[in-house]
Amino acid sequence: MAYKLLIVDDETANLRLLERLFREDYICLTAPSGQEAMRLLDQHDVAVIISDQRMPQMTGLELLKETASLRPHMVRIVLTGYTDVEALVEAVNCGLVYMYVSKPWNNEDLKLRVSRAVEHYEKNKLQHSLAANNERLTARLAEMRLDLVMALARLLQLRDPYLYSHASRVSQYARQLGENLSLNEKCLSDMTAASFLHDLGALGSRGEIYWPFPSDENVSLAKTHAPRSVETVACIAEMRDIADIIRYHHENFDGSGGPLGLIGEEIPLASRILRVAKSFDLLTSPKYEQQALIYDDAIERLGRGSGKEYDPVLIQTLADLRIEPSLLIGIASSQIRSLRTI
């Protein structure tokens, strides 16, 4: 395979000399200026560029900076006969320039350096190809995880439409709390998924799911929802972070909860947020509408557990946000779409 070599120098004699040196091994392109070099790079996939540093209008380094995004795989070599060593060393250290060669050069040494530059070009291409494949694989895994979350959420909807609408609202509350606290998008997405799946364990329950429970048996059953949900979600390796958010969302801020009795900030922040969001929704949008509390009453009720069941900072944040349940219209599909950033 014949690689393309672009030689840039404002001195015609140097262009001809370098072209004669390399034309037997490479397809040589020549340019007397940076502007002409840019024009050629628009048309050719160049493996290696050799540019003189001191040129009028555009220096070699200025040219190579312009080419970095245009031809990211291309290997850049600078020829210099001046005392620009400090700037050139910095360019090499930051990866802009592969190497610099002082004038006058040794022909055999320069040929060896260009041969190594071509090998580096092939490595660059391979690394880029691997990175691109990795990005495609990551995107595919994200799509698969989204599909799994959607499928599991739909199963929940078949079991009880209220559970699905509850999960949808909780995801909205949790996300708004998380955004207010500047959580990164990965954490927000995991928390959204956990909000949809935290009651997945209810699929195997009998009787009523949510308060008020008509019997002590159903109270006991409700306590098994989170462990069942965790067991199901944790079966999928790519969703174990989501499972952990669900696992710890029944921990109490004062350490009296379970499963581990974690205290305060020992409890993952996403789990603390899920706990507050879930409790708020159960107060404002219970299964039996006649038992719903208005916003201020719900905040007051949660406030009684501030520092006990709930993180005080999150209760205050929720109070300041004033997220009205009546404004949460058609959020299920939009929240599921947000999982695409997982």
C-alpha positions as CSV (number, residue, x, y, z in Angstrom):
1,M,0.0,0.0,0.0
2,A,1.4,3.4,-1.1
3,Y,0.9,6.0,1.6
4,K,0.4,9.7,0.8
5,L,3.1,12.1,2.1
6,L,2.4,15.9,2.1
7,I,5.5,18.1,2.0
8,V,5.0,21.8,2.9
9,D,7.8,24.4,2.4
10,D,7.9,27.9,1.0
11,E,11.3,27.2,-0.5
12,T,11.0,25.4,-3.9
13,A,14.4,23.8,-3.6
14,N,13.5,22.1,-0.4
15,L,10.2,20.9,-1.9
16,R,12.0,19.3,-4.8
17,L,14.7,17.8,-2.7
18,L,12.2,16.1,-0.3
19,E,10.0,14.9,-3.1
20,R,13.0,13.2,-4.8
21,L,13.9,11.6,-1.4
22,F,10.5,10.1,-0.9
23,R,8.8,9.6,-4.2
24,E,10.0,6.0,-4.6
25,D,8.3,4.9,-1.4
26,Y,5.3,7.2,-1.1
27,I,2.8,9.2,-3.1
28,C,4.2,12.7,-2.6
29,L,2.1,15.8,-2.6
30,T,3.8,19.2,-2.3
31,A,2.5,22.6,-1.2
32,P,4.4,26.0,-1.1
33,S,2.2,27.4,1.7
34,G,-0.1,26.4,4.5
35,Q,-3.1,27.5,2.6
36,E,-2.3,25.3,-0.3
37,A,-1.6,22.4,2.1
38,M,-5.1,22.8,3.6
39,R,-6.6,22.7,0.1
40,L,-4.8,19.4,-0.6
41,L,-5.8,17.9,2.7
42,D,-9.4,18.5,1.8
43,Q,-8.9,16.2,-1.2
44,H,-6.4,13.6,0.0
45,D,-6.2,11.2,2.9
46,V,-2.6,12.0,3.9
47,A,-0.7,9.6,6.2
48,V,2.2,11.9,7.1
49,I,2.7,15.7,6.7
50,I,6.2,17.2,6.8
51,S,6.1,21.0,7.2
52,D,8.7,23.7,7.5
53,Q,8.2,25.8,10.6
54,R,9.1,29.3,9.4
55,M,6.8,30.2,6.5
56,P,5.1,33.5,5.7
57,Q,1.4,34.0,6.5
58,M,1.0,30.6,8.3
59,T,3.8,28.9,10.3
60,G,4.2,25.1,10.4
61,L,2.7,24.8,13.9
62,E,-0.2,27.0,12.9
63,L,-0.8,24.7,9.9
64,L,-0.6,21.6,12.0
65,K,-3.1,23.0,14.5
66,E,-5.5,23.6,11.7
67,T,-5.1,20.0,10.4
68,A,-5.5,18.3,13.8
69,S,-9.3,18.1,13.5
70,L,-9.4,17.7,9.7
71,R,-7.1,14.7,9.6
72,P,-6.8,13.4,13.2
73,H,-5.0,10.2,12.2
74,M,-2.3,12.0,10.2
75,V,1.2,12.1,11.7
76,R,2.8,15.5,11.8
77,I,6.5,16.3,11.5
78,V,8.0,19.8,11.6
79,L,11.3,20.8,10.0
80,T,13.1,23.7,11.6
81,G,16.3,25.5,11.2
82,Y,15.6,28.1,13.8
83,T,15.6,28.3,17.6
84,D,11.9,27.4,18.1
85,V,12.8,24.4,20.3
86,E,10.7,25.4,23.3
87,A,7.5,25.8,21.2
88,L,8.2,22.6,19.3
89,V,8.8,20.6,22.5
90,E,5.5,21.8,23.9
91,A,3.8,20.8,20.6
92,V,5.3,17.4,20.8
93,N,4.4,17.0,24.5
94,C,0.7,17.8,23.9
95,G,0.5,15.4,21.0
96,L,0.1,18.0,18.2
97,V,3.5,17.1,16.6
98,Y,4.9,13.6,16.3
99,M,8.5,14.9,16.1
100,Y,10.6,17.8,14.9
101,V,13.7,17.5,12.7
102,S,16.4,20.2,12.6
103,K,17.8,21.5,9.4
104,P,20.0,20.5,7.7
105,W,18.6,17.0,8.0
106,N,20.3,13.7,7.3
107,N,18.5,11.9,4.4
108,E,18.7,8.4,5.8
109,D,17.7,9.5,9.3
110,L,14.7,11.4,7.9
111,K,13.6,8.4,5.8
112,L,13.8,6.3,8.9
113,R,11.8,8.8,10.9
114,V,9.1,9.0,8.2
115,S,8.9,5.2,8.1
116,R,8.3,5.2,11.9
117,A,5.7,8.0,11.4
118,V,3.8,5.7,8.9
119,E,3.8,2.9,11.5
120,H,2.4,5.4,14.0
121,Y,-0.3,6.4,11.5
122,E,-1.4,2.8,11.2
123,K,-1.5,2.6,15.0
124,N,-3.6,5.8,15.1
125,K,-6.1,4.4,12.6
126,L,-6.3,1.1,14.6
127,Q,-6.9,2.9,17.9
128,H,-9.6,5.1,16.3
129,S,-11.3,2.0,14.8
130,L,-11.2,0.3,18.2
131,A,-12.6,3.5,19.9
132,A,-15.3,3.7,17.3
133,N,-16.3,0.1,17.8
134,N,-16.3,0.6,21.5
135,E,-18.6,3.6,21.1
136,R,-21.0,1.5,19.0
137,L,-20.9,-1.3,21.5
138,T,-21.5,1.1,24.4
139,A,-24.4,2.6,22.5
140,R,-25.8,-0.9,21.8
141,L,-25.5,-1.9,25.4
142,A,-27.3,1.3,26.4
143,E,-30.1,0.5,24.0
144,M,-30.4,-3.0,25.3
145,R,-30.5,-1.7,28.9
146,L,-33.2,0.7,27.9
147,D,-35.2,-2.1,26.2
148,L,-34.9,-4.2,29.4
149,V,-36.1,-1.3,31.6
150,M,-39.0,-0.6,29.3
151,A,-40.0,-4.3,29.2
152,L,-39.9,-4.7,33.0
153,A,-41.8,-1.4,33.4
154,R,-44.5,-2.6,31.0
155,L,-44.8,-5.9,33.1
156,L,-45.4,-3.7,36.1
157,Q,-48.0,-1.8,34.2
158,L,-49.8,-5.1,33.4
159,R,-49.8,-6.1,37.0
160,D,-51.2,-2.8,38.2
161,P,-51.5,0.5,36.2
162,Y,-51.2,2.4,39.4
163,L,-47.7,1.0,40.0
164,Y,-46.6,2.2,36.6
165,S,-48.0,5.7,37.0
166,H,-46.5,5.8,40.5
167,A,-43.1,4.8,39.1
168,S,-43.4,7.5,36.3
169,R,-44.1,10.3,38.8
170,V,-41.4,9.1,41.2
171,S,-38.9,9.2,38.3
172,Q,-39.8,12.8,37.6
173,Y,-39.5,13.9,41.2
174,A,-36.2,12.1,41.6
175,R,-34.8,13.5,38.4
176,Q,-35.7,17.1,39.3
177,L,-34.2,16.7,42.8
178,G,-31.0,15.2,41.2
179,E,-30.7,18.0,38.6
180,N,-31.1,20.6,41.4
181,L,-28.2,18.9,43.2
182,S,-26.1,18.8,40.0
183,L,-25.9,15.0,39.7
184,N,-24.2,13.9,36.5
185,E,-26.3,12.4,33.6
186,K,-25.2,8.8,34.3
187,C,-26.4,9.1,37.9
188,L,-29.7,10.8,36.8
189,S,-30.3,8.0,34.3
190,D,-29.6,5.2,36.7
191,M,-31.9,6.9,39.2
192,T,-34.7,7.2,36.6
193,A,-34.4,3.5,35.9
194,A,-34.4,2.7,39.6
195,S,-37.5,4.8,40.0
196,F,-39.3,2.7,37.3
197,L,-38.1,-0.6,38.8
198,H,-38.1,-0.2,42.5
199,D,-41.5,-1.9,42.9
200,L,-40.8,-4.7,40.4
201,G,-40.9,-7.1,43.3
202,A,-44.7,-6.4,43.6
203,L,-45.2,-8.6,40.5
204,G,-45.2,-11.6,42.8
205,S,-47.4,-10.1,45.5
206,R,-51.0,-10.8,46.4
207,G,-53.6,-8.3,47.5
208,E,-53.2,-4.6,47.7
209,I,-49.8,-3.1,47.0
210,Y,-49.9,0.3,48.6
211,W,-51.1,2.0,51.8
212,P,-53.6,1.7,53.4
213,F,-53.0,-2.1,53.6
214,P,-56.1,-4.0,54.4
215,S,-54.3,-6.7,56.4
216,D,-51.1,-7.3,58.3
217,E,-50.2,-9.9,55.7
218,N,-50.0,-7.3,53.0
219,V,-47.8,-5.1,55.2
220,S,-45.4,-8.0,55.4
221,L,-45.6,-8.6,51.7
222,A,-44.8,-5.0,50.9
223,K,-41.5,-5.2,52.8
224,T,-40.3,-7.8,50.4
225,H,-40.7,-5.6,47.3
226,A,-37.3,-4.0,47.4
227,P,-35.3,-7.3,47.9
228,R,-37.3,-8.9,45.1
229,S,-36.7,-6.0,42.8
230,V,-33.0,-6.0,43.6
231,E,-32.7,-9.7,43.0
232,T,-34.3,-9.3,39.6
233,V,-32.5,-6.2,38.4
234,A,-29.1,-7.4,39.7
235,C,-29.3,-10.5,37.5
236,I,-28.3,-8.1,34.6
237,A,-24.7,-7.1,35.0
238,E,-25.1,-3.8,33.3
239,M,-27.9,-2.8,35.7
240,R,-26.2,-3.5,39.1
241,D,-25.7,0.2,39.8
242,I,-29.5,0.5,39.4
243,A,-30.0,-2.4,41.7
244,D,-27.9,-0.8,44.4
245,I,-30.0,2.4,44.3
246,I,-33.1,0.2,44.9
247,R,-31.3,-1.9,47.5
248,Y,-30.6,1.0,49.9
249,H,-33.6,3.2,49.4
250,H,-35.3,1.9,52.6
251,E,-32.3,2.8,54.7
252,N,-33.3,5.5,57.2
253,F,-31.2,8.7,57.6
254,D,-30.8,8.0,61.3
255,G,-29.6,4.4,60.8
256,S,-32.8,2.7,61.9
257,G,-33.6,1.3,58.4
258,G,-32.5,-1.7,56.4
259,P,-31.0,-3.8,55.0
260,L,-27.7,-2.6,56.5
261,G,-28.6,0.2,59.0
262,L,-26.6,2.8,57.1
263,I,-26.5,6.3,58.6
264,G,-26.7,9.7,56.8
265,E,-24.3,10.0,53.9
266,E,-23.3,6.3,54.1
267,I,-26.6,5.8,52.2
268,P,-26.0,6.5,48.5
269,L,-27.4,9.9,47.5
270,A,-29.5,8.4,44.7
271,S,-31.1,6.0,47.2
272,R,-31.9,8.9,49.5
273,I,-33.5,10.8,46.7
274,L,-35.5,7.8,45.6
275,R,-36.8,7.4,49.1
276,V,-38.0,11.0,49.3
277,A,-39.5,11.0,45.8
278,K,-41.3,7.7,46.5
279,S,-42.7,8.9,49.8
280,F,-43.8,12.2,48.4
281,D,-45.8,10.5,45.6
282,L,-47.4,8.1,48.0
283,L,-48.7,11.1,50.0
284,T,-49.8,13.3,47.0
285,S,-51.0,10.6,44.6
286,P,-52.0,7.5,46.6
287,K,-53.9,4.6,45.0
288,Y,-57.1,5.9,46.7
289,E,-57.5,9.5,45.6
290,Q,-59.6,10.6,48.6
291,Q,-56.5,10.1,50.8
292,A,-54.3,12.4,48.8
293,L,-52.6,15.3,50.6
294,I,-52.0,18.7,49.1
295,Y,-48.5,19.8,48.5
296,D,-47.9,21.7,51.7
297,D,-49.4,19.0,53.8
298,A,-47.3,16.4,52.2
299,I,-44.1,18.4,52.8
300,E,-45.2,18.9,56.4
301,R,-45.7,15.2,56.8
302,L,-42.3,14.4,55.3
303,G,-40.8,17.1,57.5
304,R,-41.8,15.0,60.6
305,G,-39.3,12.4,59.3
306,S,-36.6,14.8,58.4
307,G,-33.3,13.6,60.0
308,K,-35.0,10.3,60.8
309,E,-36.3,8.5,57.8
310,Y,-35.2,11.2,55.3
311,D,-32.2,13.4,54.4
312,P,-33.1,16.9,55.7
313,V,-31.4,18.5,52.7
314,L,-33.6,16.6,50.3
315,I,-36.8,17.5,52.2
316,Q,-35.8,21.2,52.1
317,T,-34.9,20.9,48.4
318,L,-38.2,19.3,47.6
319,A,-40.0,22.0,49.5
320,D,-38.2,24.7,47.6
321,L,-38.8,23.1,44.2
322,R,-42.6,23.0,44.7
323,I,-43.2,20.2,42.2
324,E,-46.9,20.0,41.8
325,P,-48.2,16.5,40.9
326,S,-51.0,18.1,38.8
327,L,-48.2,19.3,36.4
328,L,-46.9,15.8,35.7
329,I,-48.8,15.0,32.6
330,G,-47.6,12.3,30.1
331,I,-44.3,11.9,31.8
332,A,-43.9,8.1,31.5
333,S,-42.8,8.1,27.9
334,S,-40.5,11.1,28.3
335,Q,-38.8,9.7,31.4
336,I,-38.3,6.3,29.6
337,R,-36.7,8.2,26.7
338,S,-34.3,9.9,29.1
339,L,-32.9,6.5,29.9
340,R,-31.2,6.5,26.5
341,T,-28.4,8.4,28.2
342,I,-27.6,5.6,30.5
